[in-house]
Amino acid sequence: MNKSELVDAVASKTGLTKAHAADAIDAVVGTIQEVLKAGDQVSLVGFGVFATGERPARTGRNPRTGVEIHIPASRLPKFKPGKGLRDAVALPQPVAAPETSKAKPETKAESKSEKPAAKVEKPVAKAEKGGKKGSK
């Protein structure tokens, strides 16, 4: 969705004209930019937090020539989505059906009287038993 599509959607949902919706969107975006430029943050509960992050100065390398260059410190805008936005965007997770057991629970007397099943061993081929000759 681009800005004009957003303006159309806001105008249709609020009943504003497209010009008024565009002015409202421009005002919101401009205010967020001004607040971030001042070094503060904008918190919209359920949507997210707009803030700034500092990136320290560092030395980089030009990949074409290999010459070292100085990259100055900078301040970047960051956005951390809120729980409401994360939940709205997240894919639905399949819910496992709870296991229901129709068998009646065993009593102590029944469990003592039953004998455990005998273990059946699988025959092992000679090559598997000893491994390869000469290997350690």
Backbone hydrogen bonds, N-H to C=O, Kabsch-Sander energy under -0.5 kcal/mol:
donor,donor_aa,acceptor,acceptor_aa,energy
6,L,2,N,-2.1
7,V,3,K,-2.7
8,D,4,S,-2.2
9,A,5,E,-2.3
10,V,6,L,-2.7
11,A,7,V,-2.6
12,S,8,D,-2.2
13,K,9,A,-2.0
14,T,10,V,-2.1
15,G,11,A,-1.7
21,A,17,T,-2.5
22,A,18,K,-2.3
23,D,19,A,-2.1
24,A,20,H,-2.3
25,I,21,A,-2.4
26,D,22,A,-2.5
27,A,23,D,-2.2
28,V,24,A,-2.2
29,V,25,I,-2.6
30,G,26,D,-2.5
31,T,27,A,-2.3
32,I,28,V,-2.2
33,Q,29,V,-2.2
34,E,30,G,-2.3
35,V,31,T,-2.4
36,L,32,I,-2.3
37,K,33,Q,-2.4
38,A,34,E,-1.7
39,G,36,L,-1.1
40,D,35,V,-2.1
42,V,50,F,-2.5
43,S,41,Q,-0.5
44,L,42,V,-0.6
44,L,48,G,-3.0
45,V,43,S,-0.6
47,F,44,L,-2.3
48,G,44,L,-2.4
49,V,80,K,-2.3
50,F,42,V,-3.1
51,A,49,V,-0.5
51,A,78,K,-2.6
53,G,76,L,-2.9
55,R,74,S,-3.2
58,R,71,I,-2.4
60,G,58,R,-0.5
60,G,69,I,-3.0
62,N,67,V,-2.7
66,G,62,N,-2.9
69,I,60,G,-2.5
71,I,58,R,-3.2
71,I,69,I,-0.5
74,S,55,R,-2.5
76,L,53,G,-2.9
78,K,51,A,-3.5
80,K,49,V,-2.5
82,G,47,F,-2.5
85,L,46,G,-0.9
86,R,82,G,-2.5
87,D,83,K,-2.8
88,A,84,G,-1.8
89,V,85,L,-1.8
90,A,86,R,-2.0
96,A,94,P,-0.6
101,S,99,E,-0.5
102,K,100,T,-0.6
111,S,107,T,-1.9
112,K,108,K,-1.6
113,S,109,A,-1.5
114,E,110,E,-1.2
121,E,119,K,-0.6
129,K,125,A,-1.9
130,G,126,K,-1.9
131,G,127,A,-1.2
135,S,132,K,-1.1
